[in-house]
Amino acid sequence: MNRPSDYQPFRAIMWMTFSGLLFVGVTALVKYLGTGVPAAEAAFLRYALGLVLLLPMIPEFRRSWQRGAITRPLMWVFVGRGAAHSIGVTLWFFAMARIPIADVTAMSYLTPVCVMFGAAVFLREKLALDRMVAVIVALVGVVIILRPGFREVDAGHLTMLANAFFFSCSYLLAKRASDQVSASVVVVMLSLVTTLGLAPMAWSVWVPPSPFDISILFVVAGLATLGHYAMTRALALAPVNVTQPVNFLQLIWSVLLGALLFAEGVDIWVIMGGTIILTSISILSWRETAGQRRRLTPAPPSTTSESPK
């Protein structure tokens, strides 16, 4: 098996577990904030307050700008991604305040599936049979969660479906941008453009936030930034097929958090649907990682007379 020299699965799992706990903390705080602050305003404040956390990345951004790496076509990619991300994060804040935490967490697993499908449509990546099966299985999981005709489908559920679409657009554009500039530049531009994109939407529904609301959203920004850092560390230490299944813990923690802190009932159908979606993603990640490893592993030496001595 061809593994990187720094392959450390246990540490990767620990980093991914830590990342999941941080993201569940973000979810809990946004849920606690409730509907007192409109979704667009809460999303704007989260990104605006988080800009201070990007200061260490500014030197790398300045160097890329001076080298001319940030071209006009790339700026349009950043603008498009910021617009999609602005809508997606607003929809997430809207849903978080209206439906159970477990529902939001389970339906968020749909985003990687949309990314996979979008890569086939927009990036002309091959939609192989295993990818198509993963999409179909994930959609079955969504139907199990929503159970149309058997339960009331809240506006929050519908916004999470739209959220998966807009976040997948954001990630696909991030892929295009990351091929041209460093991750630091991509993160800085996302935060800047998303903050600007959310500003008009926030202004249209602005309610003066209390100092307590601002402090909550600042903590949200900090936890989210640290969560992304922890996830990046995990992916650097082990392939996706090792770290992806750990995401299932987020669903378990979300169910427990909703039941213990917010008196939300435990819906076995939501757990089942989320498990099906995540399982399809995990199996596909394992297959594609294994396939990539086979492609990167050198072929064994030939035993014919034509082999070099």
N, C-alpha and C positions, 0 to 999 in steps of 0.2 A: 504494500500500500504506500503510495507516494504522499507523505505528509510533510508539512513545513517543519523546519528545525525547531520552531517555537510552538509546536502543537502541544497544547495543554488543556485537555478536555475538562478536567475538574475545575480549573480556574475559570474557564469559559462559562461553564454552567453556573458557577458562583456569581460571575459578573452579570450573566443574563438573569439570574434570580433577583439580584439586587436591582437591575434595571426594571424588572417587572414590579417589584415592590414600590419603586419610585413612581412609576406610571399609575399604579393603583392609588397612590397618595394624591397624585394630580387629579384623578377621577373623583376621589372622595372630597377634596377641597372644592372642586367646581360644583359637585352635587350639593355640598353644604352651602355654597354661595347662593344657589337657587335661582329664582327668576327676578330677584331684586335689582340686579344689573342686567340690562338687555344683552342678548347673546353677542351681537356685533360689538357692543361696547366692551364687554368682558374679554372678547378675543383680542380687540385692539389693545387694551391695557396690558394683557398678558404679553404681547409681543413688544409693545413700547417699553414696558418695564424690563423686559429681558434684553434690551439692546445693550445695557451696561455690562451684561455678562459676555458680550462679544469683543470687548476691548482688547483681550490678548490676541485676537485674530486680525486686528487692523493692520499690523505691519505686513503680513502676508498679502492682504488685500491691496495695500498700497504698492507693493512690489509688482503684483500682477498688473495693476493699472498702468504703472510706469513702463512695463515691458510691452504694453499694447496687447496683452492677452485677452482683455475684455473688449471684444470687438462689437460693432453695432448689431450684427446678427445675433451674437450671444446675449446682448442686452435685451433683445426681443424675447429670447428664450427665458431670461430671468423675469421679464414683465409678465409673460404668459404663465409661468409657474407661480409667480406671486398672486396673480388674479385667481387662478384655480385654488391655490392654497387658502387665500382669504375667504373664499366662499365655503370651502371644505371645513375650515376650522370654525367658522360661524355656525354652520350646520351642526357640528359636533357639540358646541356649547349649548345650542338650542335643544338638541336631543338629550344631553346630559341632565338638564334641569327638568325633564318631563317624563322620562321612562326609567325603569330600574337600571342600576349600574351593570348588572349581569347582561341585560339586553344590549346595552351599548358595547360592552366588551366583546360579546359573542359576535355581533354584527360587524365589529371592526375587523374581524378576521377575513371579511369578504374583500378588503382592499387589495391584498396580494393577488387574489384571483383576478380582480379587474386589471391589475397591472400586467399580469400574464397575458390576458386577452388583448389588452391595449397594445402590448409589445408586438403582437402578431399583426394587428391592424395598422398601427402607425409606424413601427420600427421595422416592419417586414420580417420579424423573426418567425421561424417556422412554428406553427401550432400543431405539434405532434399529437399522436393519439393519446399519450398519457396526460398531456396538458388538457386536451378536450375532456377527458374523463374527470380530471380534477375540477374543471369548471362545472361540469354537470353535477358532480357529487356536492360541491360547495353550494350550488343553487338549491339542491335538495335540503341541505342544512338550513338555508335561509327560510325555505318554505316551512320547515319544522318549527323554526323560531316564531315566525309570524302567524302560522296557522290561520290563514284568512278564512272566514266563515265560521271559525270555532272560537275566536277571541277577537276582541276589539283591537284593530290596528291603529295605534296612536300616530299622531303627526310626527312624533319623535322617531318612530320606526321608519317612516317614509323618508325623513331627512337623513337617517343613517344610510339608507340605500343611495341617496344622492351624494352623501358624504364619501362613500366608497368610490364613486365615479370621479369626483373632483380631486380627491387625494391621489387616486391612481394617475390622473393627468399630471399632478404635481410631481410624482415620483418618476414618471416617464421623462418629463422635461429635465428633472434632476440628473437622470442618466445621461441625457445629451450634453448637459452642461459639465458634468464631472469628467467627460472625455476630453475637455479642453482646458479646464482650470482645476486648481486644488480644491479639496473638500472645504477648507476654511473659507475660500472665496464663495463657494456655493452656499454655505451656511449664512455668511454675512449678507449676501444679496437676497437670500430668501427672507431673512428677518427684516431687512430694510424695505424691500418691495411689499412684503405682506403688511407691515405696519402702515405704509402709505396707502395700500389698497383697502385696508380696514378703516382708515380714518373717515372717509365720507360716509360709510355705513354706520359707523359709531356716532358721528355727529348728527345723523338724521334721527337717532333714537336716544340721544344723550340724556342721561340722568346723573346728576352730580353724585359721584361715588363717595362713600364715607371713608375715612382713614382706615377703618377695619377692612373694607372691601379691597382697597388698594394693597394693604399688607397681605391679604390672602392671595391676591393675584400675583404679587411679587414672589411669594413662596411657590406658587404654581409654576412661574417662569423658571425659578431656580431648580425645582424638582425635575421639570421637563428637560432642561438643559443637561443636568447631571444624568438623567435617565438615558438620553441619547449618547452621552459619553460612555456610560457603562455598557450600553449595547454595542457600541463601536469596539470597545475593548474585547468584548466577548467574541465578536466576529473575527477579530484579528488573531485570536488564540485557537479557534476551532472552526470547521466548516459549518454551513447552515444546518446540515442534517443533524448536527450535535446540539445546536442551540435552539433550533425552531421548536421542538417539543416542549421546551421549558415554558414557552408562552402559554401553555395550557394552565399553568399555575395562576396566571392572571385571572382567568375565568373563575377558578376556585376561590381566590381571594376576593374577587368582586362579589360573588354570591354571599360569602361570609360577611363581608363589609356591609352589603346592602341589608342583610338580615339583622345584624347586630346593632348597627348604628342608625339605619334609616327605616327599620321595620318593614323592609321589602320582603315579600314572600319568596320562597325558593321554588322556582319554576323548573321542573325536571326537563321539560321540553326545550327550554332555552339552553340548558346545560348540554342536552343531547345534540341539538342543532349546532352549537358552537364547537362541540367535540368533533362532529362530522366534518365541519369546515376546516378546522385546524389539522385534523388527521389527513385530509386530502392534500393540504399544503405541505405537511411534513413529509409525507410519502413522496410527493413530487420533488421536494427539495433533496431528499436522500437519493432519488434516482438520478437527478441531474448532476448532483455533486459527484456521485459514483461514476457517471458517464464522463464528466470533465476530468476526473482523476485518471480514468483509463486512457483518455486522449493525451494527457500530459506525461504518463508513465512511458519511458522509452521501451521500445520493442526489444525482446530478448535477442541476443546475437544469433545470426543465421548459422546453421550447421552445415551448409553446403560448401562446396569448394570455392564459391565466390566470396565468402566472408573474408574480411581483412585479417591478416595475421597479427 
